[in-house]
Amino acid sequence: MNNLDSILSEIIEVRHRHKVGFKIIELEVVNNPFIGNLKLDFCDNLEELEDYPFSSILIGPNGTGKSNILRTLINLFREIYTLVNSDTAKRGNYVQGGFALSYLLDGQLYSFGNLEYDENDNSLKTYHKKQKLWAKINDYENNNFNEEIKKFNLPACIVASSIMVTDKYPYLSKEELPTYNYLGVRSSRRSSGTRAYVRKTVDIIQSSINNNQSEFTSRLKDILEYLELERRLVIRYKPIYKKQFYRNDITETEFRSYFEHREEHFPKRETDLWGTSRYKKIADDDNLVSRIVEFLKSMDQKFFSNEELEDKTHIIYDVMSEKSLVEDFQMINELKQLDLITYPSISLKKKGSEFDLEESSSGEYALLSSLIGLMASVKENSLVFIDEPEVSLHPNWQMQYMNYLKDMFQGYKSCHFIIATHSHFLVSDIKGVNSQVIGLKKEEGIKPIHFKNVDTFGWSAEDVLYNIFNVASTRNKFVASDIASILNELSQGDKNEVNILSKDKYETILALEAALKENDPLKKVVISILSKISQ
């Protein structure tokens, strides 16, 4: 929250020209049980906000709290939502310890926290367990917190994407946070699995087709091309009780009888059909029952009695070419609730060969599923979290990922993407104009390194490793450049004396001594410099 006055003046100037959408500006936490004390500047280049969707990349090795930072941000917006929609100022306590969050939404700067605020130097100070919450809009503090927090607006959508079984995102219901969309492999707070994730992907496809089939298939075509797949995505369902229900001559009376008189038709079953509870809810809706029966007849004609088809055991839809998807998917959903159809599967085609998504390479599976989810979920003024998208991806895909993400969502200029990664390939091709890179190191807690206006476009892997992960090699031009800079500083002044080295340069030379291998020629230069300094 430092420099809020200057930030505010910039915002006012920008919003006279453009509606800048949603951006997180800053997060500060104190005594957080997962990430300790940390202050992060997510967006510091307000002049360019109107031109691109903005990306903040959190990069660091495992154990630096990247996933917990994402979780904390989501839970802070959950806190705000609870307070906005509560009759009292009682918070949900979803985030422990001290915190302060500032974000920009359509030209308004919203600030919310419980850290002690010093009005004299405009900076945040200490945290006390009994510290009251405060809320500000455009740096104006209303003494009536409950009145001010009610004025807060939230991002239109909060999307949380991950392919990892161990993701740390909260699993929330729509009642807990209606704008939250979890795109992960968990099907509940404690269970996860690839089958459930495929089912969720199919549900997303169905929902997107219902909203706008032509737009969805057009964008899906781009994803398939990016993954070097043919323009074909097939959803397969296997019928349950095919002989009884999927018949060209089935009547409404027979359909009802299967559920109402189970013992006559399924004498070996000791319990009702699984879909009986759903049937009882729709039994009085003659129109719906009639439509379901007609759909069952059409499925027999289209798939099971069609002599032109090789596969007569599945209901098959090619999302890229089928025209009747909207109407059919409505009936498919009814069959799912009646337990007359199995879990869906997805198949793809590559170089003439068709394969099941679950049998594909883990990289193809992860990327296709996550991109479909993002494509269907992101809207204007969205906050989008992506946790370790590099999981299972080939290095070439990792290096292309950020540019592809930018191209895919170039029309959503009011969104803020926050990506957590430990892959140096992912940040090897970033243009600083629309991105903020934040390095995270573990040094007596988590230490952030903000790379202001960083532009890694064209950097080699060694460049990224050295500048962000502090991994040095003699092939890296930045190592030699740092050593040359240190030597230059030491040589300033009296030629007969070694000049005093600045603190940051001294820390750099110590880091190089630790990083370079013993057989590295530059290691000898570093040791020589340190010996001169010690004298």
C-alpha positions as CSV (number, residue, x, y, z in Angstrom):
1,M,0.0,0.0,0.0
2,N,3.0,2.3,-0.2
3,N,2.8,5.2,-2.6
4,L,-1.0,5.1,-2.8
5,D,-1.1,8.8,-3.5
6,S,1.0,8.4,-6.7
7,I,-0.9,5.3,-7.7
8,L,-4.2,7.2,-7.2
9,S,-3.1,10.1,-9.4
10,E,-2.0,7.7,-12.1
11,I,-5.4,5.9,-12.0
12,I,-7.3,9.2,-12.2
13,E,-5.3,10.2,-15.2
14,V,-5.7,6.9,-16.9
15,R,-9.5,6.5,-16.3
16,H,-10.1,9.9,-18.0
17,R,-8.9,8.1,-21.2
18,H,-9.9,4.5,-20.8
19,K,-11.9,2.0,-18.7
20,V,-9.0,-0.1,-17.4
21,G,-10.9,-3.1,-16.1
22,F,-9.7,-5.2,-13.3
23,K,-6.1,-5.4,-11.9
24,I,-4.7,-6.5,-8.5
25,I,-2.3,-3.8,-7.4
26,E,-0.8,-5.0,-4.2
27,L,-1.0,-7.6,-1.5
28,E,0.7,-7.5,1.9
29,V,0.4,-10.2,4.6
30,V,1.9,-10.4,8.1
31,N,2.1,-13.5,10.3
32,N,0.3,-15.6,7.6
33,P,0.7,-19.2,8.7
34,F,1.5,-20.3,5.1
35,I,3.6,-17.5,3.6
36,G,4.7,-15.5,6.6
37,N,5.4,-11.8,6.0
38,L,5.3,-10.8,2.4
39,K,4.6,-7.8,0.2
40,L,3.9,-8.2,-3.5
41,D,3.4,-5.6,-6.2
42,F,1.4,-7.3,-8.9
43,C,0.9,-4.4,-11.3
44,D,3.1,-1.3,-11.4
45,N,2.7,-0.1,-15.0
46,L,-0.7,1.6,-15.1
47,E,0.1,3.5,-18.4
48,E,-0.2,0.3,-20.4
49,L,-3.2,-1.3,-18.7
50,E,-5.7,-0.4,-21.4
51,D,-3.7,-2.1,-24.2
52,Y,-3.4,-5.7,-23.1
53,P,-4.8,-8.3,-20.7
54,F,-2.2,-8.1,-17.9
55,S,-0.1,-11.0,-16.6
56,S,1.7,-11.3,-13.3
57,I,4.0,-14.3,-13.1
58,L,5.1,-15.7,-9.7
59,I,8.2,-17.7,-10.3
60,G,10.4,-19.6,-7.8
61,P,11.4,-23.1,-6.7
62,N,9.1,-25.4,-4.7
63,G,8.4,-24.3,-1.2
64,T,8.3,-20.5,-1.9
65,G,4.5,-20.3,-1.3
66,K,3.3,-19.7,-4.8
67,S,0.2,-21.8,-4.5
68,N,-0.6,-20.4,-1.1
69,I,-0.4,-16.9,-2.4
70,L,-3.1,-17.8,-5.0
71,R,-5.2,-19.4,-2.3
72,T,-4.8,-16.3,0.0
73,L,-6.0,-13.9,-2.8
74,I,-9.1,-16.0,-3.5
75,N,-9.9,-16.2,0.2
76,L,-9.6,-12.4,0.5
77,F,-12.1,-11.9,-2.2
78,R,-14.3,-14.4,-0.4
79,E,-13.9,-12.3,2.7
80,I,-15.0,-9.2,0.8
81,Y,-18.0,-11.0,-0.7
82,T,-19.1,-12.2,2.7
83,L,-18.9,-8.7,4.2
84,V,-20.6,-7.1,1.2
85,N,-23.5,-9.5,1.5
86,S,-23.7,-9.7,5.3
87,D,-26.0,-7.6,7.6
88,T,-23.1,-7.2,10.0
89,A,-19.4,-6.4,9.7
90,K,-18.5,-9.9,10.8
91,R,-15.8,-11.5,8.6
92,G,-15.4,-15.1,7.6
93,N,-11.8,-15.4,8.9
94,Y,-10.8,-17.3,5.7
95,V,-7.3,-15.6,5.9
96,Q,-5.4,-15.7,9.1
97,G,-2.9,-13.0,10.3
98,G,-2.6,-9.5,9.0
99,F,-3.4,-8.5,5.4
100,A,-4.0,-5.6,3.1
101,L,-5.2,-5.9,-0.5
102,S,-5.6,-3.2,-3.1
103,Y,-7.2,-3.7,-6.5
104,L,-8.4,-1.6,-9.4
105,L,-11.8,-2.1,-11.0
106,D,-13.0,0.2,-13.8
107,G,-11.0,3.2,-12.5
108,Q,-11.8,2.7,-8.8
109,L,-9.1,1.8,-6.4
110,Y,-10.4,-0.5,-3.7
111,S,-8.3,-1.2,-0.5
112,F,-9.2,-3.6,2.2
113,G,-7.3,-5.0,5.2
114,N,-6.6,-5.2,8.9
115,L,-3.0,-4.0,9.1
116,E,-2.5,-0.8,11.2
117,Y,-2.5,2.1,8.8
118,D,-0.2,5.2,9.4
119,E,-1.9,8.3,8.0
120,N,1.3,10.4,8.3
121,D,3.6,8.4,6.0
122,N,0.9,6.6,4.0
123,S,2.3,3.2,4.8
124,L,1.1,0.1,6.5
125,K,2.7,-0.9,9.8
126,T,2.0,-3.6,12.4
127,Y,-0.6,-6.2,12.9
128,H,-2.5,-6.9,16.1
129,K,-4.9,-9.8,16.5
130,K,-7.7,-7.4,17.6
131,Q,-7.0,-4.9,14.8
132,K,-10.2,-3.8,13.1
133,L,-10.9,-4.1,9.4
134,W,-10.7,-1.0,7.2
135,A,-12.0,-0.4,3.7
136,K,-11.2,2.5,1.3
137,I,-12.3,3.5,-2.2
138,N,-9.9,5.8,-4.0
139,D,-8.0,6.3,-0.8
140,Y,-11.0,7.8,1.0
141,E,-11.6,6.1,4.4
142,N,-15.1,6.1,5.7
143,N,-15.2,5.7,9.5
144,N,-18.3,3.5,9.0
145,F,-16.6,0.3,7.8
146,N,-19.9,-1.6,7.2
147,E,-21.2,1.3,5.1
148,E,-18.0,1.5,3.0
149,I,-17.5,-2.2,2.4
150,K,-21.1,-2.4,0.9
151,K,-19.9,-0.2,-1.9
152,F,-17.1,-2.6,-3.0
153,N,-17.4,-4.2,-6.4
154,L,-15.7,-7.6,-7.2
155,P,-14.2,-9.0,-10.4
156,A,-16.9,-10.4,-12.7
157,C,-15.3,-13.8,-12.5
158,I,-12.6,-15.5,-10.4
159,V,-11.1,-18.5,-12.3
160,A,-8.8,-21.0,-10.6
161,S,-7.1,-23.4,-13.1
162,S,-4.8,-26.3,-12.2
163,I,-4.2,-29.8,-13.5
164,M,-2.5,-30.9,-10.2
165,V,-4.2,-33.3,-7.8
166,T,-2.5,-31.4,-5.0
167,D,-3.6,-27.9,-6.0
168,K,-4.3,-25.6,-3.0
169,Y,-7.2,-23.8,-4.4
170,P,-10.3,-23.6,-2.1
171,Y,-13.2,-25.8,-3.3
172,L,-16.2,-23.5,-2.9
173,S,-19.9,-23.7,-3.6
174,K,-21.7,-21.0,-5.6
175,E,-23.3,-19.9,-2.3
176,E,-19.9,-19.3,-0.8
177,L,-18.6,-17.2,-3.7
178,P,-20.9,-17.1,-6.8
179,T,-18.3,-15.6,-9.1
180,Y,-15.7,-18.3,-8.4
181,N,-15.0,-21.0,-11.0
182,Y,-12.8,-23.8,-9.9
183,L,-11.1,-25.6,-12.9
184,G,-9.2,-28.4,-11.2
185,V,-9.2,-32.2,-11.0
186,R,-11.1,-32.3,-7.6
187,S,-14.7,-33.3,-7.8
188,S,-15.2,-32.4,-4.1
189,R,-13.1,-30.9,-1.3
190,R,-11.4,-34.3,-0.7
191,S,-11.7,-36.3,-3.9
192,S,-10.1,-36.0,-7.3
193,G,-9.6,-38.1,-10.4
194,T,-9.0,-38.0,-14.2
195,R,-12.5,-39.4,-14.9
196,A,-14.2,-36.6,-12.9
197,Y,-12.0,-34.1,-14.7
198,V,-13.0,-35.4,-18.1
199,R,-16.6,-35.2,-17.0
200,K,-16.1,-31.7,-15.9
201,T,-14.5,-30.8,-19.3
202,V,-17.5,-32.3,-21.1
203,D,-19.8,-30.3,-18.9
204,I,-17.9,-27.1,-19.8
205,I,-18.1,-28.0,-23.5
206,Q,-21.8,-28.5,-23.3
207,S,-22.4,-25.3,-21.4
208,S,-20.2,-23.3,-23.9
209,I,-22.1,-24.8,-26.9
210,N,-25.4,-23.9,-25.3
211,N,-24.2,-20.3,-24.9
212,N,-22.6,-19.8,-28.4
213,Q,-21.8,-22.9,-30.4
214,S,-20.1,-21.2,-33.4
215,E,-17.9,-19.0,-31.2
216,F,-16.9,-22.0,-29.1
217,T,-16.0,-24.3,-32.0
218,S,-14.0,-21.5,-33.7
219,R,-11.9,-21.0,-30.6
220,L,-11.6,-24.8,-30.0
221,K,-10.2,-25.1,-33.5
222,D,-7.4,-22.7,-32.5
223,I,-6.6,-24.9,-29.5
224,L,-6.5,-28.1,-31.5
225,E,-4.2,-26.4,-34.1
226,Y,-1.9,-25.2,-31.3
227,L,-1.6,-28.8,-30.0
228,E,-1.0,-30.1,-33.6
229,L,-4.3,-32.1,-33.5
230,E,-6.8,-32.6,-36.3
231,R,-10.0,-30.6,-36.3
232,R,-12.0,-33.3,-34.5
233,L,-13.1,-33.7,-30.9
234,V,-15.5,-36.6,-30.2
235,I,-17.6,-37.1,-27.1
236,R,-18.7,-40.7,-26.5
237,Y,-21.4,-42.0,-24.2
238,K,-22.3,-45.6,-23.5
239,P,-26.0,-46.4,-23.0
240,I,-27.3,-48.2,-19.9
241,Y,-30.2,-50.7,-20.3
242,K,-29.8,-50.4,-24.0
243,K,-32.1,-53.3,-24.9
244,Q,-35.0,-51.9,-22.7
245,F,-34.8,-48.1,-23.4
246,Y,-32.9,-47.5,-26.6
247,R,-35.5,-48.9,-29.1
248,N,-37.1,-47.5,-32.1
249,D,-40.5,-48.8,-30.9
250,I,-40.4,-47.9,-27.2
251,T,-43.6,-46.2,-25.9
252,E,-44.2,-43.8,-23.1
253,T,-46.1,-46.4,-21.3
254,E,-43.1,-48.8,-21.4
255,F,-40.7,-46.1,-20.4
256,R,-42.8,-45.3,-17.3
257,S,-43.3,-49.0,-16.5
258,Y,-39.5,-49.6,-16.3
259,F,-39.3,-47.2,-13.4
260,E,-42.6,-47.8,-11.7
261,H,-42.7,-51.6,-12.0
262,R,-39.0,-52.4,-11.8
263,E,-39.5,-56.0,-10.4
264,E,-41.4,-57.0,-13.6
265,H,-38.7,-55.9,-16.0
266,F,-35.5,-56.4,-13.9
267,P,-36.4,-59.4,-11.6
268,K,-32.7,-59.8,-10.5
269,R,-32.5,-56.3,-9.1
270,E,-33.4,-55.9,-5.5
271,T,-33.5,-52.1,-5.6
272,D,-35.0,-49.5,-7.8
273,L,-33.1,-48.2,-10.8
274,W,-30.6,-45.6,-9.8
275,G,-32.5,-42.9,-11.9
276,T,-35.9,-43.6,-10.2
277,S,-35.6,-40.5,-7.9
278,R,-35.2,-38.3,-10.9
279,Y,-38.1,-40.0,-12.7
280,K,-40.4,-39.4,-9.8
281,K,-39.6,-35.7,-10.1
282,I,-40.5,-35.5,-13.8
283,A,-43.3,-38.2,-13.9
284,D,-46.0,-35.6,-14.0
285,D,-44.4,-33.6,-16.8
286,D,-45.9,-35.4,-19.8
287,N,-44.2,-33.1,-22.3
288,L,-40.7,-33.8,-21.0
289,V,-41.4,-37.6,-20.7
290,S,-42.6,-37.6,-24.3
291,R,-39.4,-35.7,-25.5
292,I,-37.2,-38.1,-23.7
293,V,-38.9,-41.1,-25.3
294,E,-38.6,-39.6,-28.7
295,F,-34.9,-38.9,-28.1
296,L,-34.3,-42.5,-27.1
297,K,-35.9,-43.6,-30.4
298,S,-33.8,-41.2,-32.4
299,M,-30.6,-42.5,-30.6
300,D,-31.5,-46.0,-31.8
301,Q,-32.0,-44.8,-35.4
302,K,-28.9,-42.6,-35.5
303,F,-26.4,-44.8,-33.7
304,F,-27.5,-48.3,-32.8
305,S,-29.4,-49.4,-35.9
306,N,-27.4,-47.3,-38.4
307,E,-25.7,-49.9,-40.7
308,E,-23.2,-47.2,-41.9
309,L,-21.6,-46.9,-38.5
310,E,-18.8,-49.3,-37.4
311,D,-19.4,-48.4,-33.7
312,K,-22.9,-49.3,-32.8
313,T,-22.3,-49.4,-29.1
314,H,-21.9,-45.7,-28.3
315,I,-23.6,-42.3,-28.7
316,I,-21.0,-40.3,-30.5
317,Y,-20.8,-36.5,-31.2
318,D,-18.1,-34.7,-33.1
319,V,-18.2,-31.3,-31.4
320,M,-16.5,-29.6,-34.4
321,S,-19.1,-30.8,-37.0
322,E,-22.3,-31.8,-35.3
323,K,-25.2,-29.3,-35.9
324,S,-27.8,-30.5,-33.3
325,L,-25.6,-30.3,-30.2
326,V,-27.6,-27.7,-28.3
327,E,-30.9,-29.7,-28.4
328,D,-29.2,-33.1,-28.0
329,F,-27.1,-32.1,-25.0
330,Q,-30.3,-31.0,-23.2
331,M,-31.6,-34.5,-23.6
332,I,-28.3,-36.1,-22.8
333,N,-28.4,-34.3,-19.4
334,E,-31.8,-35.8,-18.8
335,L,-30.5,-39.3,-19.6
336,K,-27.6,-38.7,-17.2
337,Q,-29.9,-37.8,-14.4
338,L,-32.1,-40.9,-15.2
339,D,-28.9,-43.0,-15.1
340,L,-29.5,-44.2,-18.6
341,I,-26.0,-43.2,-19.9
342,T,-22.5,-43.6,-18.6
343,Y,-19.7,-41.1,-17.9
344,P,-18.5,-39.5,-21.1
345,S,-15.1,-39.9,-22.8
346,I,-13.3,-37.6,-25.2
347,S,-11.3,-38.8,-28.2
348,L,-9.0,-36.8,-30.4
349,K,-7.2,-37.4,-33.7
350,K,-3.6,-36.9,-34.6
351,K,-1.9,-37.8,-37.9
352,G,-4.9,-40.0,-38.8
353,S,-5.0,-42.0,-35.6
354,E,-7.8,-41.5,-33.1
355,F,-7.1,-41.9,-29.4
356,D,-8.8,-41.4,-26.0
357,L,-8.0,-38.2,-24.1
358,E,-7.2,-40.2,-21.0
359,E,-4.7,-42.3,-23.0
360,S,-3.0,-39.2,-24.6
361,S,0.2,-37.8,-23.4
362,S,-0.1,-36.1,-20.1
363,G,0.9,-32.8,-21.7
364,E,-1.9,-33.0,-24.3
365,Y,-4.4,-34.0,-21.7
366,A,-3.5,-31.2,-19.3
367,L,-3.2,-28.4,-21.8
368,L,-6.4,-29.3,-23.8
369,S,-8.5,-29.6,-20.7
370,S,-7.2,-26.5,-19.0
371,L,-7.4,-24.3,-22.1
372,I,-11.0,-25.5,-22.8
373,G,-11.9,-24.6,-19.2
374,L,-10.3,-21.2,-19.4
375,M,-11.8,-20.4,-22.8
376,A,-15.3,-21.2,-21.5
377,S,-14.9,-19.3,-18.2
378,V,-13.0,-16.1,-18.8
379,K,-15.0,-12.9,-19.3
380,E,-14.3,-9.2,-19.1
381,N,-13.0,-8.0,-15.7
382,S,-12.0,-11.5,-14.7
383,L,-9.2,-12.5,-12.3
384,V,-7.6,-15.7,-13.6
385,F,-5.3,-17.9,-11.5
386,I,-3.2,-20.6,-13.3
387,D,-1.1,-22.8,-11.0
388,E,1.9,-24.5,-12.6
389,P,0.6,-24.8,-16.2
390,E,4.0,-26.3,-17.2
391,V,3.1,-29.6,-15.5
392,S,3.7,-32.4,-18.0
393,L,4.3,-29.9,-20.9
394,H,7.3,-30.3,-23.3
395,P,9.7,-27.4,-23.0
396,N,8.7,-26.1,-26.4
397,W,5.1,-25.8,-25.3
398,Q,6.2,-24.2,-22.1
399,M,8.1,-21.5,-24.0
400,Q,5.1,-20.8,-26.2
401,Y,2.5,-20.9,-23.4
402,M,2.5,-17.2,-22.4
403,N,2.4,-15.9,-25.9
404,Y,-0.4,-18.4,-26.8
405,L,-2.3,-17.3,-23.7
406,K,-2.0,-13.7,-24.7
407,D,-3.2,-14.4,-28.2
408,M,-6.1,-16.6,-27.0
409,F,-7.4,-13.8,-24.7
410,Q,-6.3,-10.7,-26.6
411,G,-10.0,-9.6,-26.7
412,Y,-10.2,-9.6,-22.9
413,K,-8.1,-6.5,-22.1
414,S,-9.8,-5.9,-18.8
415,C,-8.5,-9.2,-17.2
416,H,-5.7,-9.9,-14.9
417,F,-3.9,-13.3,-15.2
418,I,-1.8,-14.5,-12.3
419,I,0.4,-17.5,-13.1
420,A,2.4,-19.4,-10.6
421,T,5.3,-21.4,-12.0
422,H,8.7,-22.9,-11.2
423,S,9.6,-23.3,-14.9
424,H,12.3,-20.9,-16.4
425,F,11.0,-21.9,-19.8
426,L,7.6,-20.3,-19.1
427,V,9.2,-16.8,-18.6
428,S,11.7,-17.0,-21.4
429,D,9.6,-15.1,-23.9
430,I,7.7,-12.4,-22.0
431,K,7.3,-8.9,-23.3
432,G,7.4,-6.5,-20.3
433,V,4.8,-4.1,-21.7
434,N,1.9,-6.3,-20.4
435,S,3.6,-8.4,-17.7
436,Q,5.1,-8.3,-14.2
437,V,7.5,-11.0,-13.1
438,I,7.9,-11.6,-9.4
439,G,10.7,-13.9,-8.3
440,L,10.3,-15.8,-5.0
441,K,13.2,-17.0,-2.9
442,K,13.4,-18.9,0.4
443,E,15.7,-16.9,2.7
444,E,14.6,-16.9,6.4
445,G,11.0,-16.8,5.0
446,I,9.9,-16.0,1.5
447,K,11.6,-13.1,-0.2
448,P,10.1,-11.5,-3.3
449,I,12.2,-10.0,-6.1
450,H,10.2,-7.7,-8.3
451,F,11.6,-7.4,-11.8
452,K,10.4,-4.0,-12.9
453,N,9.4,-3.8,-16.5
454,V,11.3,-7.0,-17.2
455,D,11.4,-8.1,-20.8
456,T,12.6,-11.7,-21.2
457,F,11.7,-11.8,-24.9
458,G,14.6,-13.6,-26.6
459,W,16.3,-14.6,-23.4
460,S,18.0,-18.0,-23.3
461,A,17.3,-20.6,-20.7
462,E,20.6,-19.7,-19.0
463,D,19.7,-16.0,-18.9
464,V,16.4,-16.8,-17.0
465,L,18.1,-19.3,-14.7
466,Y,20.7,-16.7,-13.7
467,N,18.5,-13.6,-13.4
468,I,15.6,-15.3,-11.6
469,F,16.8,-18.5,-10.1
470,N,20.4,-17.4,-9.4
471,V,21.8,-20.4,-11.3
472,A,25.1,-19.5,-13.0
473,S,27.1,-21.0,-15.8
474,T,30.0,-19.6,-17.9
475,R,27.9,-19.8,-21.0
476,N,25.7,-17.0,-19.5
477,K,26.6,-13.5,-20.6
478,F,25.0,-12.1,-17.5
479,V,27.6,-13.7,-15.2
480,A,30.4,-12.1,-17.1
481,S,28.5,-8.8,-17.2
482,D,28.0,-8.9,-13.4
483,I,31.7,-9.6,-12.8
484,A,32.7,-6.8,-15.2
485,S,30.5,-4.4,-13.3
486,I,31.9,-5.4,-10.0
487,L,35.5,-5.0,-11.2
488,N,34.6,-1.6,-12.6
489,E,33.3,-0.5,-9.3
490,L,36.3,-1.8,-7.4
491,S,38.6,0.1,-9.8
492,Q,37.0,3.5,-9.3
493,G,39.1,6.2,-7.4
494,D,42.7,5.8,-6.3
495,K,44.6,3.4,-8.6
496,N,46.7,2.2,-5.6
497,E,43.7,1.1,-3.6
498,V,40.7,-1.2,-4.0
499,N,37.5,0.8,-3.9
500,I,34.8,-0.1,-1.4
501,L,32.1,-2.4,-2.9
502,S,28.4,-1.5,-2.5
503,K,26.3,-3.9,-0.5
504,D,24.3,-5.2,-3.5
505,K,27.5,-5.9,-5.5
506,Y,29.0,-7.7,-2.5
507,E,26.0,-9.9,-2.2
508,T,26.2,-10.6,-5.9
509,I,29.8,-11.7,-5.7
510,L,29.0,-14.0,-2.7
511,A,26.1,-15.5,-4.6
512,L,28.4,-16.2,-7.6
513,E,31.0,-17.8,-5.5
514,A,28.3,-20.2,-4.2
515,A,26.8,-20.8,-7.6
516,L,29.8,-21.4,-9.9
517,K,31.3,-24.8,-10.1
518,E,34.9,-25.4,-8.9
519,N,36.2,-26.1,-12.4
520,D,34.6,-23.0,-13.8
521,P,37.3,-20.4,-14.9
522,L,35.2,-17.5,-13.7
523,K,35.2,-19.1,-10.2
524,K,38.9,-18.2,-9.9
525,V,38.1,-14.6,-10.8
526,V,35.4,-14.4,-8.2
527,I,37.7,-15.9,-5.5
528,S,40.4,-13.4,-6.5
529,I,38.0,-10.5,-6.1
530,L,36.9,-11.7,-2.7
531,S,40.5,-12.0,-1.5
532,K,41.2,-8.4,-2.6
533,I,38.1,-7.2,-0.7
534,S,39.1,-9.1,2.5
535,Q,42.6,-7.4,2.4
